Amino acid sequence: MNRPNILFVMADQMSAKALPFYGHRVVKAPALSRLAEEGAVFENAYCNSPLCGPSRTSMMTGLLPSKAGGFDNAHEFSAALPTFAHYLRLAGYRTCLSGKMHFTGPDQLHGFEERLTTDIYPSDFGWTPNWAEPDANVTFQDMRNVMETGPCLRSMQIDYDDEVHAGAVRWLYDRARDTDDQPFALTISFSSPHDPYVARPEFWDIYSADEIDLPKVPPIPPQEMDAHSRRICAHYSVGEAEVSDDIIRRTRHGYYASIEYIDSKIAALMKILDETGLADNTLIIFASDHGDMMGERGMYYKKCFFEWSVRVPLIFRAPCRIPSGRIEDTVSLLDILPTFADLAGVSDEILEADGESLLPTLTGSRLDTRHIPGEFLSEGVFEPTFMLLKDRMKLFHSEVDPPLLFNLADDPDEQTNLADDPEYTETLAEMIGTARSTWNAEALKARIIQDQNRRRLIQRSHRIGKPPVWDYQPATDASQQYVRAGKWTVEVEAGAHLAGPGTKPVQRAG
């Protein structure tokens, strides 16, 4: 396979469980459905942390969050860690980022040659949790975004995603006008459908109130919840809000409408590729950083290992290159970096990655059975918590909580804990053994607390005097835009004119 252009599109907090091509009966998402029909859909793709920053750091480096220092949403993303953008640049790609990637620290590029927007969230250490003081409420989130949802004309999310989309659209048209044949790798990362669950009327009105479904698994009483779920519900103040059926329907309505908003962006991007002739040599990948519980089990947002929170969409679409179909191998976002490196022809000898290339699965082969890892090491807990997947068996593991074991093939809604079932004794022992050989929870906790303490100290010091500005500042060199000194209007117009496939260029007088 020769090197294609790469268009990597990410949504934020979009669960695979909420999409029609994964079985959801309400959400429509026609553009994503077209992408799924024309591409290879991974049935069982997972994030490696159910939280934005750690998940994205892990995906970009190909390393487990704990290996990359990706503990929480205020961890420093080290400039010394190679990302898929670095590897693609080594292979000759022009790399660009438009949108969110949750970089914290002074490096706001991490291998991207260009970045078109700032981030939507802060790049300093202000959101650092405090495991040293379990009673400290750090980066606390409540139920307001569930209780206050509905149609709106504008929101911060809409402002941001419109900017992300506009920058990416212009960049793609510029690439279509390029005269060289350098391949490009453009990452477009939207913030929606992340809460708050609001949307413009044209997307809200796609659904009527009476067609919105309620969660399949009803709320579980706190005394019957597992220990981690109780902690996360307390962290979100779930019990302090009275969530009626009407409220949860309205919340899901907003979530579905936000998915349609992102779907409209996907449709526009696909149209640009088609009309400029870029589609034939551009691989589109669509994914999300994690999901959203959407009221299932009486839980909201993320930060847990249930399917709505950790199972993500993953589609690869490349006409004439990758056969369309469904792929059942269990994979994770750790596999993105080695897959991109494989596509670009980067030697395995220089790769450091915990995932593996998905190219064999995209051409009909199967991956060897492996354990897919997940971690949650941020606010809401004070001990490391882990997930392991082996085929369709899923383990929730923590050294301070009883284990949870689910057979997703028989129990896709994760309602029967098999940890005490004699039939699964060997499976449980094998997976716990793998977890303990993968993670030293005690040493990891000590490392996390030390790292948090250092960051909080630095953040306090930055409040004294003039603070550093790490937030990315998009730069525009207006001296190189449009018509400037030394060039004639007709000369610039001739170079800027882009004729689509099958259309004749405008004839210009000599």
Number of C-alpha atoms within 10 A of each C-alpha: 9 9 18 22 23 24 22 18 21 24 25 25 28 30 28 28 20 25 21 17 22 17 11 13 13 15 22 20 21 16 19 23 16 13 23 24 16 18 25 23 24 24 20 21 25 32 31 31 36 28 27 23 25 32 29 27 31 30 26 24 29 29 24 25 26 21 13 18 19 27 29 24 28 27 29 23 25 17 14 8 16 18 23 24 27 19 23 26 17 15 17 13 22 20 21 22 25 27 27 25 27 22 28 24 19 17 17 21 16 19 22 21 14 15 21 21 20 22 24 18 14 19 25 24 22 18 19 23 31 21 23 15 11 13 8 12 13 16 16 13 14 17 19 13 15 24 18 13 21 20 18 13 10 11 13 11 21 22 11 20 24 16 18 23 22 14 18 23 18 12 16 19 16 12 17 19 15 13 8 8 7 13 20 21 23 25 23 24 25 27 25 25 28 21 20 21 25 30 29 18 13 14 20 22 13 14 17 9 14 9 12 19 17 16 18 10 13 12 13 15 11 15 8 9 15 15 14 21 21 19 16 20 22 15 19 19 15 18 15 11 13 10 16 10 12 13 15 22 21 24 25 24 31 26 29 27 29 27 29 25 21 26 19 17 21 20 16 15 18 16 13 19 20 14 15 19 16 19 19 15 18 21 22 22 21 22 24 29 31 32 34 31 25 23 22 21 20 21 24 22 26 22 27 27 28 24 23 26 30 31 26 31 29 24 25 24 25 22 16 9 17 19 16 21 16 16 19 15 20 20 27 25 28 29 23 25 30 26 20 20 21 20 21 23 16 17 11 12 6 8 17 15 21 17 22 19 21 23 17 12 16 22 13 12 12 13 16 8 10 13 18 22 25 26 28 26 26 27 25 25 18 18 21 22 22 22 26 23 22 16 18 15 18 24 26 25 23 19 14 12 13 13 18 19 25 24 21 17 11 11 13 13 17 19 12 15 15 19 19 12 11 10 10 15 12 10 17 23 12 11 22 19 11 13 21 13 9 10 15 12 18 11 9 16 17 14 13 26 17 13 16 22 16 13 21 18 11 14 17 11 12 15 10 8 7 8 11 10 13 15 19 18 13 11 11 9 6 8 9 9 9 11 14 12 7 5 10 10 10 13 10 14 13 13 11 14 11 18 15 14 12 9 9 9 12 10 7 8 5 4
